[in-house]
Amino acid sequence: MSATMIRARLGALAAGLALAGSGLPAAAAEEFHGTLEPFAQEAVYFVLTDRFVNGDPGNDHRDQGGEHRTFDVPLPPCDGTVGNVGYLGGDFRGLLDNAGYIRDLGFTAVWTSPIVDNPDQAFTGGKEITCTGFNTDRGKTGYHGYWAINFHRLDEHLPSPGLDFAALNRGLKAHGLKTILDVVGNHGSPAFSMPVAQPQFGQLFDADGKLVADHQNLHPSQLDPVHNPLHRFYNTAPELAELSDLNADNPEVMDYLVSAYLKWIGQGVDALRIDTIRHQPFAFWKAFADRVRAEHPGMYMFGEAFDNEASHIAPYTLPENGGISVLDFPMKEAMVAVFGRKRAGFQRMDSALYLEDGPYANPYDLATFYDNHDMRRLDPADDNGFIDAHNWLFTARGIPVVYYGSEVGFMRGHVEHAGNRAYFGQARIDAAPASPIFQALKRIATLRRESPALQRGLQFNLRLAGDTAAFYRVYQHGDTAQTALVLLNKGDRARTLKVSRYLQAGTWRDGFSGEKVEVGRRLRAEVPAHGVRVLFFDAPLTRADLRARLAELMAD
């Protein structure tokens, strides 16, 4: 449990004891919430910027790279789909032009792929790319942004005249969208195995354009940081593919990264996503987080520790390791099983929630998702799998993250080189509202955007089994009191769900229609096939056994 949660819950207990002797109703004093983290109110749309929309062809640099060109580098057909490892033109203009689309869909934050400068040629080293290969990079370019050569400089494919990163952030905020900056802290560009050394690869430049590190196309074991100052930034053992691996023990590396990221954060960034967090030690990230938060108190951060075991990724969330939340890979695995072709029952989700006795500082602060750019996209039997996944994602605990295109089931089932990172484009965005996935996502995402209970409420499961789920989300804090009763049905026919255990009597309202629902000792509610019902109780809870059970969850 985080220090913030402990302080909040002790405060709530003290307030309850004080009011117990005052004659005021205890229900008005009790605090129930999953988290008080402000960023937990958000829902995140993740764009691989180059693959979203080409809003400004003038920054395409179509002739860049010479014989190792960077624009439009197609691969042979993979699984019937042509992949591409070159730049395809997506930029800040294309993103900002569609900020209204993202907001209208129900999202409140945009996570963009890294914005910093990448090499001006395609990589000639590494392993030959295959349709299903991982870390196979020969012929690939830095279109994705993760191969930095200068952390202080924008990649030239992204801005337009009058639209730099600061202007992008101002434009997004004007549409009600926060910005999440993608941070890379363990590697730069590919650095060795090239037949002939290529300019920029394995090199790092500072804010003035001065060369501060150079791998010199040498295998890490051949580097000599003791005698060659340009080798000091790098480790002498290989880590990920042929990437230049940054030395966490060199304070110059930390200074370089912090100065660069503070520059970008100062231009309007609201949160950080940290790439490959498990490839640097805890102490490194603790120091990084402390230095960033010294300038930007309370900055929310979440990292990518690519591991499906909660006990392996949870340590990053602890205060002594930087208090950095993580992408919820264990939940991702469960979602793939439940909403993909396996169609496992909702009981599979129970163990992934870690609502009690879990290893995380706070599971409610995790970034929840079902796929992204580094794995096979979700592959359900039909559109209903996406609809069911979104109904869960936007009602269960955590901060929902959806990868671009999933609102229409784009490239479902495809891996990286077979279409996972394919170009989306304006035409698909314009056509998206016709998709049943889009409409259902907009409906549930908009509901969450308006509900403190769905955003930060304590989750209490009533039933997770087979094709149905029923649970409470309860938020009582300060002057706000709201309980959501969530009913889910991922089956192919309508189901009548019955609730009596821990049922709060009183006047509820339907979250979608706004109609009042009078609830007594029992509730019977029909939930459509692949549907969701959400009922709200907009007052402090009064049922004693429910409050007692929630108090137990708060104390956990």
KETOR-637536 format. One line per field, with one value per residue (C-alpha): residue in one letter; residue number from 1; chain; x, y, z negated. Coordinates in nm, 2 decimals, padded with zeros to 4 digits, always signed. Each point is the difference from the previous one (the first is absolute). Layout:
N
aa: (a/...);
i: (NUM/...);
ch: (A/...);
X: (X/...);
Y: (Y/...);
Z: (Z/...);
END
This chain:
556
aa: (m/s/a/t/m/i/r/a/r/l/g/a/l/a/a/g/l/a/l/a/g/s/g/l/p/a/a/a/a/e/e/f/h/g/t/l/e/p/f/a/q/e/a/v/y/f/v/l/t/d/r/f/v/n/g/d/p/g/n/d/h/r/d/q/g/g/e/h/r/t/f/d/v/p/l/p/p/c/d/g/t/v/g/n/v/g/y/l/g/g/d/f/r/g/l/l/d/n/a/g/y/i/r/d/l/g/f/t/a/v/w/t/s/p/i/v/d/n/p/d/q/a/f/t/g/g/k/e/i/t/c/t/g/f/n/t/d/r/g/k/t/g/y/h/g/y/w/a/i/n/f/h/r/l/d/e/h/l/p/s/p/g/l/d/f/a/a/l/n/r/g/l/k/a/h/g/l/k/t/i/l/d/v/v/g/n/h/g/s/p/a/f/s/m/p/v/a/q/p/q/f/g/q/l/f/d/a/d/g/k/l/v/a/d/h/q/n/l/h/p/s/q/l/d/p/v/h/n/p/l/h/r/f/y/n/t/a/p/e/l/a/e/l/s/d/l/n/a/d/n/p/e/v/m/d/y/l/v/s/a/y/l/k/w/i/g/q/g/v/d/a/l/r/i/d/t/i/r/h/q/p/f/a/f/w/k/a/f/a/d/r/v/r/a/e/h/p/g/m/y/m/f/g/e/a/f/d/n/e/a/s/h/i/a/p/y/t/l/p/e/n/g/g/i/s/v/l/d/f/p/m/k/e/a/m/v/a/v/f/g/r/k/r/a/g/f/q/r/m/d/s/a/l/y/l/e/d/g/p/y/a/n/p/y/d/l/a/t/f/y/d/n/h/d/m/r/r/l/d/p/a/d/d/n/g/f/i/d/a/h/n/w/l/f/t/a/r/g/i/p/v/v/y/y/g/s/e/v/g/f/m/r/g/h/v/e/h/a/g/n/r/a/y/f/g/q/a/r/i/d/a/a/p/a/s/p/i/f/q/a/l/k/r/i/a/t/l/r/r/e/s/p/a/l/q/r/g/l/q/f/n/l/r/l/a/g/d/t/a/a/f/y/r/v/y/q/h/g/d/t/a/q/t/a/l/v/l/l/n/k/g/d/r/a/r/t/l/k/v/s/r/y/l/q/a/g/t/w/r/d/g/f/s/g/e/k/v/e/v/g/r/r/l/r/a/e/v/p/a/h/g/v/r/v/l/f/f/d/a/p/l/t/r/a/d/l/r/a/r/l/a/e/l/m/a/d);
i: (1/2/3/4/5/6/7/8/9/10/11/12/13/14/15/16/17/18/19/20/21/22/23/24/25/26/27/28/29/30/31/32/33/34/35/36/37/38/39/40/41/42/43/44/45/46/47/48/49/50/51/52/53/54/55/56/57/58/59/60/61/62/63/64/65/66/67/68/69/70/71/72/73/74/75/76/77/78/79/80/81/82/83/84/85/86/87/88/89/90/91/92/93/94/95/96/97/98/99/100/101/102/103/104/105/106/107/108/109/110/111/112/113/114/115/116/117/118/119/120/121/122/123/124/125/126/127/128/129/130/131/132/133/134/135/136/137/138/139/140/141/142/143/144/145/146/147/148/149/150/151/152/153/154/155/156/157/158/159/160/161/162/163/164/165/166/167/168/169/170/171/172/173/174/175/176/177/178/179/180/181/182/183/184/185/186/187/188/189/190/191/192/193/194/195/196/197/198/199/200/201/202/203/204/205/206/207/208/209/210/211/212/213/214/215/216/217/218/219/220/221/222/223/224/225/226/227/228/229/230/231/232/233/234/235/236/237/238/239/240/241/242/243/244/245/246/247/248/249/250/251/252/253/254/255/256/257/258/259/260/261/262/263/264/265/266/267/268/269/270/271/272/273/274/275/276/277/278/279/280/281/282/283/284/285/286/287/288/289/290/291/292/293/294/295/296/297/298/299/300/301/302/303/304/305/306/307/308/309/310/311/312/313/314/315/316/317/318/319/320/321/322/323/324/325/326/327/328/329/330/331/332/333/334/335/336/337/338/339/340/341/342/343/344/345/346/347/348/349/350/351/352/353/354/355/356/357/358/359/360/361/362/363/364/365/366/367/368/369/370/371/372/373/374/375/376/377/378/379/380/381/382/383/384/385/386/387/388/389/390/391/392/393/394/395/396/397/398/399/400/401/402/403/404/405/406/407/408/409/410/411/412/413/414/415/416/417/418/419/420/421/422/423/424/425/426/427/428/429/430/431/432/433/434/435/436/437/438/439/440/441/442/443/444/445/446/447/448/449/450/451/452/453/454/455/456/457/458/459/460/461/462/463/464/465/466/467/468/469/470/471/472/473/474/475/476/477/478/479/480/481/482/483/484/485/486/487/488/489/490/491/492/493/494/495/496/497/498/499/500/501/502/503/504/505/506/507/508/509/510/511/512/513/514/515/516/517/518/519/520/521/522/523/524/525/526/527/528/529/530/531/532/533/534/535/536/537/538/539/540/541/542/543/544/545/546/547/548/549/550/551/552/553/554/555/556);
ch: (A/A/A/A/A/A/A/A/A/A/A/A/A/A/A/A/A/A/A/A/A/A/A/A/A/A/A/A/A/A/A/A/A/A/A/A/A/A/A/A/A/A/A/A/A/A/A/A/A/A/A/A/A/A/A/A/A/A/A/A/A/A/A/A/A/A/A/A/A/A/A/A/A/A/A/A/A/A/A/A/A/A/A/A/A/A/A/A/A/A/A/A/A/A/A/A/A/A/A/A/A/A/A/A/A/A/A/A/A/A/A/A/A/A/A/A/A/A/A/A/A/A/A/A/A/A/A/A/A/A/A/A/A/A/A/A/A/A/A/A/A/A/A/A/A/A/A/A/A/A/A/A/A/A/A/A/A/A/A/A/A/A/A/A/A/A/A/A/A/A/A/A/A/A/A/A/A/A/A/A/A/A/A/A/A/A/A/A/A/A/A/A/A/A/A/A/A/A/A/A/A/A/A/A/A/A/A/A/A/A/A/A/A/A/A/A/A/A/A/A/A/A/A/A/A/A/A/A/A/A/A/A/A/A/A/A/A/A/A/A/A/A/A/A/A/A/A/A/A/A/A/A/A/A/A/A/A/A/A/A/A/A/A/A/A/A/A/A/A/A/A/A/A/A/A/A/A/A/A/A/A/A/A/A/A/A/A/A/A/A/A/A/A/A/A/A/A/A/A/A/A/A/A/A/A/A/A/A/A/A/A/A/A/A/A/A/A/A/A/A/A/A/A/A/A/A/A/A/A/A/A/A/A/A/A/A/A/A/A/A/A/A/A/A/A/A/A/A/A/A/A/A/A/A/A/A/A/A/A/A/A/A/A/A/A/A/A/A/A/A/A/A/A/A/A/A/A/A/A/A/A/A/A/A/A/A/A/A/A/A/A/A/A/A/A/A/A/A/A/A/A/A/A/A/A/A/A/A/A/A/A/A/A/A/A/A/A/A/A/A/A/A/A/A/A/A/A/A/A/A/A/A/A/A/A/A/A/A/A/A/A/A/A/A/A/A/A/A/A/A/A/A/A/A/A/A/A/A/A/A/A/A/A/A/A/A/A/A/A/A/A/A/A/A/A/A/A/A/A/A/A/A/A/A/A/A/A/A/A/A/A/A/A/A/A/A/A/A/A/A/A/A/A/A/A/A/A/A/A/A/A/A/A/A/A/A/A/A/A/A/A/A/A/A/A/A/A/A/A/A/A/A/A/A/A/A/A/A/A/A/A/A/A/A/A/A/A/A/A/A/A/A/A/A/A/A);
X: (+00.00/+00.14/+00.07/-00.28/-00.25/+00.11/-00.03/-00.34/-00.14/+00.13/-00.15/-00.34/+00.02/+00.07/-00.29/-00.23/+00.09/-00.04/-00.35/-00.10/-00.01/-00.16/-00.34/+00.05/-00.08/+00.31/-00.07/+00.07/+00.34/+00.13/+00.25/+00.00/+00.22/+00.24/+00.24/+00.03/+00.26/-00.13/+00.12/-00.22/-00.29/+00.14/-00.05/+00.29/+00.01/+00.35/+00.12/+00.31/+00.02/+00.16/-00.28/-00.30/-00.06/+00.22/-00.12/+00.29/+00.17/+00.26/+00.18/+00.01/+00.37/-00.07/+00.35/+00.18/+00.26/+00.14/+00.05/-00.13/-00.32/-00.23/-00.34/-00.23/+00.20/-00.24/+00.06/-00.11/-00.35/-00.04/-00.32/-00.16/+00.08/+00.29/+00.20/+00.22/+00.31/+00.04/-00.15/-00.36/-00.06/-00.20/+00.08/-00.11/-00.23/-00.19/-00.03/-00.13/-00.24/-00.16/+00.01/-00.38/-00.05/+00.20/-00.18/-00.34/+00.08/+00.02/+00.37/+00.17/+00.37/+00.22/+00.32/+00.22/+00.30/+00.34/+00.05/+00.38/+00.24/+00.07/+00.25/-00.03/+00.06/-00.14/+00.21/+00.22/+00.10/-00.19/-00.20/-00.21/-00.36/-00.25/-00.38/-00.01/+00.36/+00.06/+00.30/+00.07/+00.10/+00.19/-00.14/-00.22/+00.00/-00.07/-00.36/-00.12/+00.22/+00.18/+00.35/+00.11/+00.32/-00.08/-00.24/+00.00/-00.12/-00.34/+00.00/-00.04/-00.29/-00.23/-00.03/-00.14/+00.05/-00.17/-00.06/+00.28/-00.04/-00.11/-00.26/-00.13/-00.05/-00.18/-00.23/-00.07/-00.09/-00.24/-00.18/+00.00/+00.28/+00.31/+00.34/+00.20/+00.36/+00.17/+00.33/+00.29/+00.27/+00.19/+00.11/+00.07/+00.01/+00.14/+00.38/+00.19/-00.01/-00.02/+00.21/+00.13/-00.05/-00.29/-00.02/-00.20/-00.06/+00.14/+00.07/-00.15/+00.01/-00.07/-00.23/+00.27/+00.04/+00.34/+00.09/+00.01/-00.01/+00.09/-00.02/+00.22/-00.17/+00.17/-00.14/-00.06/+00.27/+00.25/-00.09/+00.27/-00.17/+00.31/+00.22/-00.26/-00.23/-00.25/-00.06/-00.09/-00.38/-00.02/+00.01/+00.25/-00.25/-00.28/-00.36/-00.28/+00.07/+00.28/-00.11/+00.25/-00.05/+00.02/+00.22/-00.21/+00.31/+00.13/-00.15/+00.05/-00.26/-00.25/+00.08/-00.04/-00.34/-00.14/+00.09/-00.15/-00.33/-00.04/+00.02/-00.29/-00.20/+00.02/-00.17/-00.33/+00.03/-00.24/+00.14/+00.28/+00.00/+00.34/+00.12/+00.18/+00.02/+00.12/+00.33/+00.13/+00.04/-00.25/+00.24/+00.03/-00.38/-00.03/+00.26/-00.16/-00.35/+00.12/+00.17/-00.30/-00.24/+00.22/-00.09/-00.35/-00.14/-00.25/+00.09/-00.17/+00.23/-00.06/+00.26/+00.01/+00.14/-00.08/-00.09/-00.32/+00.08/-00.13/+00.27/+00.26/-00.14/-00.15/+00.33/+00.02/-00.32/+00.15/+00.11/+00.35/+00.04/-00.14/-00.38/-00.04/-00.31/+00.01/-00.19/-00.21/+00.13/-00.16/-00.34/+00.09/+00.05/-00.33/-00.18/+00.14/-00.13/-00.34/-00.07/+00.21/-00.07/+00.03/-00.31/+00.09/-00.24/+00.01/+00.14/+00.34/+00.00/-00.03/+00.36/+00.13/-00.17/+00.20/-00.26/+00.11/+00.35/+00.16/+00.36/-00.06/+00.02/-00.35/-00.16/-00.24/+00.28/+00.11/-00.04/-00.23/+00.00/-00.05/+00.26/+00.25/+00.27/+00.24/-00.23/-00.27/-00.32/-00.30/-00.16/-00.36/-00.23/-00.20/-00.06/-00.18/+00.34/+00.11/-00.33/+00.02/+00.36/-00.08/-00.30/+00.23/+00.30/-00.20/-00.19/+00.26/+00.28/+00.30/+00.07/-00.12/+00.24/-00.12/+00.24/-00.09/-00.23/-00.15/-00.32/-00.07/+00.19/+00.28/+00.26/-00.15/+00.23/+00.30/+00.36/+00.25/+00.13/-00.33/-00.22/-00.01/+00.16/-00.17/-00.09/-00.35/-00.08/-00.27/-00.23/-00.03/-00.05/-00.28/-00.17/+00.05/-00.33/-00.18/+00.17/-00.20/+00.33/+00.04/-00.36/+00.02/+00.34/-00.12/-00.30/+00.19/+00.31/-00.23/-00.17/+00.33/+00.11/-00.30/+00.02/+00.23/-00.10/+00.11/+00.32/+00.13/-00.26/+00.08/-00.09/-00.21/-00.08/-00.34/+00.04/+00.26/-00.09/-00.07/-00.14/-00.12/+00.16/-00.15/+00.20/-00.01/+00.22/-00.03/+00.14/-00.07/+00.25/-00.05/-00.33/-00.03/-00.19/-00.08/-00.04/-00.01/-00.15/+00.15/-00.17/+00.17/-00.11/+00.24/-00.23/-00.18/-00.35/-00.15/+00.02/-00.19/+00.24/-00.12/+00.16/-00.11/+00.32/+00.14/-00.27/-00.04/-00.37/-00.12/-00.03/+00.26/+00.03/+00.08/+00.34/-00.10/-00.37/+00.00/-00.33/-00.06/+00.01/-00.15/+00.19/-00.12/+00.12/+00.06/+00.10/-00.08/+00.16/+00.01/+00.34/+00.01/+00.22/+00.36/-00.14/+00.05/-00.23/+00.12/-00.22/+00.11/-00.09/+00.09/+00.01/+00.20/-00.07/-00.21/-00.01/+00.21/+00.14/+00.10/+00.17/+00.18/+00.13/+00.12/+00.17/+00.19/+00.11/+00.11/+00.21/+00.17);
Y: (+00.00/+00.34/+00.27/+00.21/-00.27/-00.07/+00.37/+00.03/-00.31/+00.10/+00.34/-00.16/-00.22/+00.30/+00.20/-00.30/-00.03/+00.37/+00.00/-00.31/+00.21/+00.29/-00.14/+00.03/-00.30/-00.22/-00.05/+00.36/-00.02/-00.32/+00.02/-00.27/+00.03/-00.21/+00.29/+00.37/+00.02/+00.29/-00.17/-00.30/+00.21/-00.02/-00.24/-00.03/-00.03/-00.12/+00.10/-00.11/+00.35/-00.09/-00.25/+00.21/+00.28/+00.18/+00.35/+00.18/-00.16/+00.28/-00.17/-00.35/+00.02/-00.25/+00.02/-00.05/-00.28/-00.04/-00.37/-00.08/+00.20/+00.07/+00.07/-00.28/-00.31/-00.29/-00.36/-00.31/-00.12/-00.13/-00.19/+00.16/+00.35/+00.21/+00.15/+00.31/+00.09/+00.36/+00.33/+00.04/+00.36/+00.02/+00.32/+00.26/+00.16/-00.33/-00.05/+00.34/+00.01/-00.31/+00.11/+00.06/-00.35/-00.15/+00.22/-00.08/-00.37/+00.05/+00.03/+00.27/-00.06/-00.09/-00.21/+00.07/-00.21/+00.16/+00.34/+00.02/+00.00/-00.34/-00.11/+00.13/-00.34/-00.35/-00.24/-00.24/-00.22/-00.24/-00.30/-00.02/+00.08/-00.28/+00.02/-00.12/+00.09/+00.21/+00.23/-00.06/+00.34/-00.02/+00.26/+00.16/+00.38/+00.20/+00.08/-00.12/+00.25/-00.25/+00.03/+00.34/+00.17/+00.33/+00.01/+00.38/+00.04/-00.07/-00.26/+00.20/-00.21/+00.13/+00.38/+00.24/+00.38/+00.15/-00.34/-00.12/-00.22/+00.28/+00.11/-00.35/-00.03/+00.34/-00.12/-00.34/+00.18/+00.23/-00.32/-00.13/-00.24/-00.05/-00.11/-00.30/+00.01/-00.33/-00.02/-00.22/-00.03/-00.32/+00.02/+00.21/-00.11/-00.32/+00.01/-00.29/-00.29/+00.24/-00.12/+00.35/+00.26/+00.23/+00.36/+00.06/-00.36/-00.07/+00.37/+00.26/+00.37/+00.27/+00.30/+00.20/-00.29/-00.10/-00.37/-00.14/-00.37/-00.24/-00.38/+00.01/-00.31/-00.21/-00.30/+00.11/-00.24/+00.21/+00.33/+00.16/+00.26/+00.04/+00.13/+00.13/+00.28/-00.06/-00.36/+00.11/+00.03/-00.37/-00.34/-00.26/-00.29/-00.03/+00.04/+00.06/-00.09/+00.22/+00.31/+00.23/-00.09/+00.30/-00.03/+00.06/+00.03/+00.31/+00.32/+00.17/-00.22/+00.10/+00.36/-00.02/-00.18/+00.22/+00.32/-00.11/-00.13/+00.30/+00.21/-00.19/-00.02/+00.37/+00.04/-00.14/-00.36/-00.15/-00.35/-00.23/-00.35/-00.17/-00.24/-00.33/+00.10/-00.34/+00.04/+00.26/-00.06/+00.12/+00.26/+00.16/+00.05/+00.12/+00.27/+00.09/+00.02/+00.21/+00.25/+00.04/+00.03/+00.26/+00.22/-00.14/-00.12/-00.29/-00.09/-00.33/-00.25/-00.36/-00.24/-00.29/-00.30/-00.27/-00.28/-00.18/-00.07/+00.26/-00.07/+00.09/+00.34/+00.12/+00.11/+00.30/+00.13/+00.02/+00.33/-00.12/-00.08/+00.33/-00.05/-00.07/-00.18/-00.26/-00.13/-00.28/-00.30/-00.26/+00.16/+00.01/-00.38/-00.05/+00.23/-00.18/-00.33/+00.14/+00.21/-00.17/-00.32/-00.21/+00.17/-00.09/+00.08/+00.32/-00.19/+00.02/+00.37/-00.04/-00.11/+00.28/+00.28/-00.03/+00.19/-00.16/-00.10/+00.09/+00.09/+00.35/+00.33/+00.06/-00.22/+00.28/+00.21/-00.26/+00.07/-00.27/-00.12/-00.30/+00.06/+00.25/+00.06/-00.27/-00.30/-00.17/+00.21/-00.14/-00.27/-00.08/-00.21/+00.31/+00.37/-00.10/-00.10/+00.37/+00.12/-00.23/+00.09/+00.37/-00.04/-00.17/+00.24/+00.31/-00.13/-00.21/+00.14/+00.17/+00.26/-00.12/+00.02/-00.07/-00.03/+00.20/-00.18/-00.23/+00.21/-00.18/-00.33/+00.12/-00.27/-00.24/-00.29/+00.14/+00.02/+00.28/-00.07/-00.14/+00.30/+00.08/+00.34/+00.06/+00.35/+00.10/+00.31/+00.27/-00.21/-00.27/+00.27/+00.16/-00.34/-00.11/+00.11/-00.25/-00.29/-00.17/-00.02/+00.38/+00.07/-00.24/+00.13/+00.36/-00.09/-00.16/+00.24/+00.30/-00.14/-00.06/+00.35/+00.13/-00.24/+00.04/-00.35/-00.16/+00.20/-00.04/-00.20/-00.30/-00.32/-00.27/-00.31/-00.16/-00.25/-00.08/-00.32/-00.13/+00.26/+00.24/+00.23/+00.23/+00.23/+00.33/+00.30/+00.22/+00.36/+00.19/+00.28/+00.36/+00.13/-00.28/-00.32/-00.23/-00.38/-00.17/-00.35/-00.15/-00.29/-00.16/-00.27/-00.13/-00.28/-00.02/+00.04/+00.24/-00.10/+00.10/+00.07/-00.02/+00.19/-00.03/-00.05/+00.33/+00.18/+00.37/+00.09/+00.33/+00.21/-00.08/+00.14/-00.17/+00.13/+00.00/+00.10/+00.20/-00.17/-00.05/-00.36/-00.07/-00.28/-00.21/-00.33/-00.15/+00.13/-00.17/+00.17/-00.11/+00.04/-00.02/-00.25/+00.14/+00.29/+00.20/+00.16/+00.25/+00.13/+00.29/+00.08/+00.36/+00.01/-00.15/-00.37/-00.09/-00.38/-00.11/-00.33/+00.16/+00.28/-00.24/-00.21/+00.31/+00.12/-00.33/+00.05/+00.35/-00.13/-00.26);
Z: (+00.00/+00.09/-00.25/+00.15/-00.05/-00.36/-00.09/+00.17/-00.17/-00.34/+00.05/+00.09/-00.31/-00.22/+00.15/-00.05/-00.37/-00.05/+00.15/-00.18/-00.32/+00.16/+00.08/+00.37/+00.23/+00.04/+00.37/+00.06/-00.15/+00.16/+00.28/+00.27/+00.31/+00.19/+00.06/-00.04/+00.28/+00.22/+00.33/-00.08/+00.13/+00.35/+00.29/+00.25/+00.38/+00.11/+00.34/+00.19/+00.14/+00.34/+00.06/-00.10/+00.26/+00.25/-00.06/+00.16/+00.30/-00.01/-00.28/+00.15/+00.11/+00.27/+00.15/-00.34/-00.04/+00.35/+00.07/-00.35/+00.04/-00.29/+00.16/+00.11/-00.04/+00.07/-00.11/+00.19/-00.08/-00.36/-00.08/+00.30/-00.11/+00.13/-00.29/+00.02/-00.20/+00.14/-00.10/+00.14/-00.08/-00.33/-00.19/-00.25/+00.25/+00.07/-00.37/-00.09/+00.30/-00.16/-00.36/+00.01/+00.12/-00.29/-00.25/+00.15/-00.03/-00.38/-00.06/-00.22/+00.07/+00.29/-00.03/+00.30/+00.10/-00.07/+00.16/+00.00/+00.29/+00.17/+00.27/+00.35/+00.17/-00.02/-00.22/+00.19/-00.29/-00.22/+00.10/+00.31/-00.07/+00.01/-00.03/-00.36/-00.11/-00.31/-00.02/+00.37/+00.13/+00.33/+00.24/-00.26/-00.07/-00.31/+00.10/-00.34/-00.19/-00.24/+00.17/-00.14/+00.12/-00.17/-00.29/+00.01/+00.36/+00.17/+00.27/+00.32/+00.13/-00.28/-00.01/+00.25/+00.03/-00.30/-00.15/-00.23/-00.30/-00.23/+00.25/+00.04/-00.38/+00.00/+00.28/-00.17/-00.32/+00.19/+00.09/-00.36/+00.05/-00.22/+00.14/-00.10/+00.10/+00.09/-00.18/+00.10/-00.27/+00.07/+00.36/+00.31/+00.36/+00.15/-00.05/+00.14/+00.26/+00.30/+00.30/+00.02/-00.27/+00.07/-00.12/-00.32/-00.09/-00.35/-00.04/-00.25/+00.04/-00.26/+00.01/+00.20/+00.25/-00.15/+00.02/-00.36/+00.06/+00.29/+00.01/+00.32/+00.14/-00.27/-00.18/-00.36/-00.12/+00.21/-00.16/-00.22/-00.22/-00.22/+00.29/+00.25/-00.14/+00.28/-00.13/-00.36/+00.07/+00.09/-00.16/+00.11/+00.02/+00.25/-00.12/+00.25/+00.37/+00.13/-00.19/-00.18/-00.36/-00.24/-00.31/-00.31/-00.22/+00.19/-00.15/+00.34/+00.15/-00.27/+00.04/+00.38/-00.02/-00.28/+00.18/+00.32/-00.15/-00.22/+00.31/+00.16/-00.32/-00.03/+00.34/-00.14/-00.09/-00.26/-00.05/+00.10/+00.14/-00.05/+00.26/-00.09/-00.37/-00.11/+00.20/-00.25/-00.38/-00.26/-00.13/+00.34/+00.03/-00.36/+00.08/+00.33/-00.16/-00.29/+00.23/+00.23/-00.30/-00.16/+00.29/+00.07/-00.33/+00.03/+00.36/+00.08/+00.16/+00.12/+00.14/+00.23/-00.17/+00.26/-00.24/-00.08/-00.36/-00.24/-00.26/+00.27/+00.10/-00.33/-00.16/+00.24/-00.16/-00.35/-00.14/-00.07/+00.38/+00.12/-00.04/+00.38/+00.10/+00.28/+00.30/-00.14/+00.20/-00.23/+00.07/+00.38/+00.00/-00.17/+00.24/+00.30/-00.15/-00.08/+00.30/+00.26/+00.18/-00.31/-00.15/-00.35/-00.28/-00.20/-00.30/+00.19/-00.09/-00.37/-00.07/+00.23/-00.19/-00.32/-00.20/-00.33/-00.13/+00.33/+00.07/+00.15/-00.19/+00.14/+00.28/+00.08/+00.14/+00.25/+00.38/+00.13/+00.36/+00.22/+00.28/+00.13/+00.26/-00.14/+00.02/+00.20/+00.02/-00.17/+00.21/-00.10/+00.20/+00.11/-00.09/-00.32/-00.15/+00.02/-00.13/-00.30/-00.06/-00.01/-00.22/-00.26/+00.06/-00.07/-00.31/-00.18/-00.21/+00.17/+00.26/+00.34/+00.30/+00.35/+00.30/+00.31/+00.24/-00.26/+00.01/+00.33/-00.05/+00.23/+00.09/-00.26/-00.08/+00.19/-00.14/+00.05/+00.35/+00.13/-00.06/-00.38/+00.08/+00.34/+00.11/-00.12/+00.20/+00.02/+00.21/-00.27/-00.26/+00.20/+00.04/-00.36/-00.14/+00.21/-00.19/-00.27/-00.20/+00.02/-00.11/-00.30/-00.11/+00.02/-00.21/-00.29/+00.02/-00.02/-00.30/-00.18/+00.08/-00.19/-00.30/-00.30/-00.11/+00.32/+00.01/-00.36/-00.19/-00.22/+00.18/-00.18/+00.21/-00.04/+00.28/+00.26/+00.17/+00.35/+00.23/-00.27/-00.26/-00.27/-00.22/-00.19/+00.05/-00.30/-00.04/-00.32/-00.05/-00.11/+00.14/+00.26/-00.06/+00.29/+00.03/+00.34/+00.03/+00.32/+00.17/+00.30/+00.24/+00.27/+00.10/+00.34/-00.16/-00.24/-00.37/-00.31/-00.28/-00.36/-00.29/-00.36/-00.20/-00.13/+00.20/-00.09/-00.01/+00.12/+00.32/+00.26/+00.35/+00.33/+00.12/+00.36/+00.00/-00.31/-00.11/-00.37/-00.13/-00.34/-00.17/-00.29/-00.14/+00.35/+00.34/+00.33/+00.30/+00.36/+00.17/+00.38/+00.18/-00.01/-00.20/-00.32/-00.25/-00.26/-00.28/-00.21/-00.37/-00.05/-00.38/-00.29/-00.05/-00.30/+00.01/-00.30/+00.12/+00.34/-00.18/-00.23/+00.30/+00.18/-00.32/+00.00/+00.36/-00.09/-00.29/+00.21);
END
